[in-house]
Amino acid sequence: MTVVDTDRIEMAESDDELTLDMMFEWIEKMPVPEDYRTEIVGGHIYMAPQRDTHWEIIFDIVEQLRTKYPRKQLKSDVRIDFPGHLNGFACDVVALKDGAVRDDKGRWRYEDIEFVAEVISKATASNDYGPKKAAFAAAGVPAYLIVDPYTGKWHLHTLPKDDEYHCTLSLGFGDAIDLAQTPVGLTLTTDEFPRD
């Protein structure tokens, strides 16, 4: 994993305010390896390699979500801007509500998200459990799932209110993830989630 400290990047003009668009333009010019995913959390650029285990879990979740969501409503590794200071995330799995629309810049809106899943990478786990979870709650994302292949556990966060989640359920791989009381309305199986 590589972290780019944007506090040390000199701006061309001192009056320029750092924006997510500027930062993503920098990323596009950087020599980011092909198998790396990149996102901005709290104004810091994070790059982490995509692992086989990581991808298998993402794909398993997407396949299960396809029983309800059309392909065009499921996103992976696509930039979505979230509330908070310079938060441009490339989530592992996003399920958008029916009728979701892009904003005036052509990006999907966080207001249209019904579900987010993040599969933990050792180098960026603190983001998924900390600032990203806080941003998802502030955005009102109804269901946020963290899947940890290192511990073999998953953590479902629901009931966002006042910028935090008020319900958390944590169980192990093999235990079903009941999303029936969320807009997703499905139960996901975890029997085939691999471990690292």
Buried (B, 14 or more C-beta within 10 A) or exposed (E): EBEBEBEEEEEEEEEEEBEBEBBBEEBEEEEBEEEEBBBBBBBBBBBBEBBEBBBBBBEBBBEBBEEBBEEEBBBBBEBBBBBBEBBBBBBBBBBBBEEBEEEEEEBBBBEBBBBBBBBBBEBBBEBBBEBBBBBBBBBEBBBBBBBBBEBBBBBBBBBBEEBEBEEEEEBEBEBEBBBEEBBBEBEBEBEEBBEB
